[in-house]
Amino acid sequence: MAALLDLLSKERTVVVAEVAEQFGVSASTLRRDLQLLEAQRLLERTHGGAVATRADHELPVRYRSRQQREQKVAIARLAVTRVPMGSVVGLTGGTTTSEVARQLAVRDQLTVVTNALNIAAELSIRPKVKVVVPGGVARPQSYELVGVWGAQVLRGLNISVAIMGVDGIDAAGGLTTHDEVEALTNAALIERAQRVYVVADSSKLGRVHLARIGGIERVTELITDTQADPAQVAKLRAAGVTVTIASP
């Protein structure tokens, strides 16, 4: 299904017969997948195919985990080198930050503050990692707890390093995401962090979404991948952002 959604996000419309042949599956199997995805409001079925519900649709984390996997691993590998031993690390939800969490799991004497349920569950079984979950209302798209409760808890914490996942980063538009409540929670995390590292694959550069998390002036460093648009990288650097390219 992830491959189907990825194709739909690029093409905006798909035809059952063509996609079934491309993926090597039967038309009936593909129709069942489309029915399941339509029930989740991820697409709208048409006669003989499907169309994307809207251009700016947020795919759930479970469908994004395999997208640009190699690039995200490289970004995470570089991001963890920014975390000193014994730090208090803030992690937002997302596929790249989830990879950061996996690589941080081997560290000793680490405190991780995260509103992402999947990250908290993965790290909570590590005996040398203290996990702090600020609370809130769960978002199924990102597995994050968001809202005023979590934001209030975050404002009472001191965080050494925040590692942020975003849906868009732009020199003028700043850091943005799809959901305004998620943006509120992430902004509270940024406020309490001494240093802010944004981990974003190349597809996020130059994107501006509905909800603004904050301006790029709070970003200590953006870590992205080798497919990043040079023009977008130049704009961010001209605006004062340190941009580092992570090689696979």
N, C-alpha and C positions, 0 to 999 in steps of 0.2 A: 504493500500500500504506500509505503514511503516513496518508492520510485514513481508510482502513479501520481502522487501529489506533487512530486518534484517536477514531473513532466507538465502537469497542469499549471503549475505556477509559472512555467516558462512560456507555454503555448497559449494559455488562457482557455483553450477549448480542446477537447479530444473526441475522437471517433472510435467507438468500440471495436469495429472490425480492424482498423489500422493498429490500434494499441495492442489488441490481443495478438496480432501477428508479430508486432515488435517485441513483446514480452514473452512470446512463446506459450501463451495460455489460451484456454478456450474462451469464447465469447460469453458463455454462461458464467464462468468463474469471474470474469472481469465485471459483468453486470452485478454480481453479488457484492463485489468490492465497492463498486460505485454506490450501491444501495446503502451499505454500511457507512460510507463516508458522507453520503447525503444526510443520513440520520444524525450525524455529528455536525451538520451544517458547514462542512468543509468544501462542498461543491453543490451544484444544482444539476440534476439530470435533465437531459434533453432527449428528443427522439434520435436514437442511435448514438448517443454520446453523453458528454457532460461539459459544463462550463464552470470556471472559477466563480465563487460567490462574489468576490470583489478583488480588486488589484492589491489591496493592502491587508490581506488576510494573514492572521497569525496562525501558523501551524503548531499543533501541540508538540511538546518536547519529544514524546515517544516517536514522532514521525520525522523529527529533525536530527536525531542522534547519529544517523549514518551520513548525513550531508556534509561534504568537505571534511571528512573524518581525519584524514592525514594532516590537513592544515591545522585543525583544532588541537591535535596532539602536539604539534610543533609549537603552537602558541602557548599551550599550557606548560610545556617543558621549559620554555623561557620564562614564563610568568612566575613559576615557583622559585626561580633563582632570586627573585626580588623579595622573598620572604625570609627575614632573619630568624635564627633559632629563638624559640621562646616567644614569638610574636603573638599578638591577638589579631587574627585575620578575619575580615568580613567577606563573605561570599554571597552574591546574589544567585538566583537560579539561572539555568540555561545549559546548553549542551557543552559549551566551551568551559564554563566554570565547573561543570560536573567533572570534566577531564582534569581540571586543576585540582579538584578535591581528591581524585584518585591518586594523583602524583604527590599530594601533600600527606596522604595517609601514612607514609612511611616515616614521617618526621616525629621527633620526640619533643615533649614539652611544648605543645602547640594548643592554642585555644582558637576555635573556629566559631564565629558568630554567623549564622546563616538562617535565612527565612525559607530555604528550599528544602522541602520534605525529603526528597530523594538523596540530597547531599547529607542531610542530618542522619538519615537512616544508615547510609554507607559508612560514615565516619564514627557513628556512635558505638560501633563494635570494636573500634581501635582503642586499646587500653591507655595509650599515651596521648590521646587527643581528647581535649575537653570540648564538648559541643554545647553551644548556647543557641537556643531557638527563641526568637523574640515573640512569636505568636501572631495571630491574625486569622483571616479567612482564606481558605485554600482556593487557589486558582488552578483548575484542571489543566489549562493550556501550558503552564510553566511549573507546576508542582510547588508554587510559592505561597507562603502565608503573607497576606498583604492587609493594609488598612491602618487605621489610627492606633489600634492597640499595639501593633508591632512597632510602629513609628515612635510611639511614646517610650517603649522599652529601649529602642536603639538610641534615643537621645540621652539616655542615662548611662551609656557605655562609652568606654575609651577604646578606640580601635587603631592599631598601628598601621595596618595595611588593608585597604579595601580592594578586592578584585571584582570588577564589575562586568557583567554581560549586558549588552544593550542591543536593541533592534536597529538602531541607527546612530551614527555619529557624523556630524557635519560641522564645518567651520563656522557657519552662521547659525544653524539650527540647534547646535549643541548635542547633548545626549538625549535620545528619545526612545520611547517604547510604545506599544500598542494600547496599554491600559493605564488610565489616569490614576487608579488607586495603587497599582504597582509602582508607578513613577513616584508617588508620595513616599512610599516605603523606602525605595532606593535612594531618594534624595536625603532621607534621614540618615541612612548609612554613610553617605558621602560627607555629610555635615560633621560626623564624629570621627572621620578617618584622618590620620596625619598625611598619608599618601594614598593616592587613588590610581590604580592601574586598570585600564579598560582593555579587556580581551575581546577582540572582534574580528571575525574573518572578513575577507575582502568584500563580501557581498553587503556588509553593513555600512561601508564607507560612502558618504554622500547621501545616505538615506535620512529622511526626516519623517517621523511618524506623529500620531495624534498627541501623545503626552510627553511633555518635556520633563526630563529628570533634573537637568541643570546645564550650566554653561561649560564649555571646554576649559575654562580657566582653572577649574578644580582638578583637571586631569594631570597627574604626574607623568604618565607615559601611556601611549597607546601601543599595544602589541597586536600586529596583524600578520597576514601571510604574504607570500611572494606574488600572489595574483592581484594584489591591491592596485587600483588605478593610480598611476603616477601623478595624474593631475589632482586627484583628491588628496593624496599624500602631501603634495606640495602646498595645497591650500591649508591643510591642518598645520603643517610646519610653519607656514607664514603667519598663522594665527597664534603661534607660540607653543604648540603641542609637540612634545618629543615623540616621534614615531619610530618604532623599531620593527623590522621585518624579520619574522621567524622562518627560517629555512627548514623544510622537512628533513 
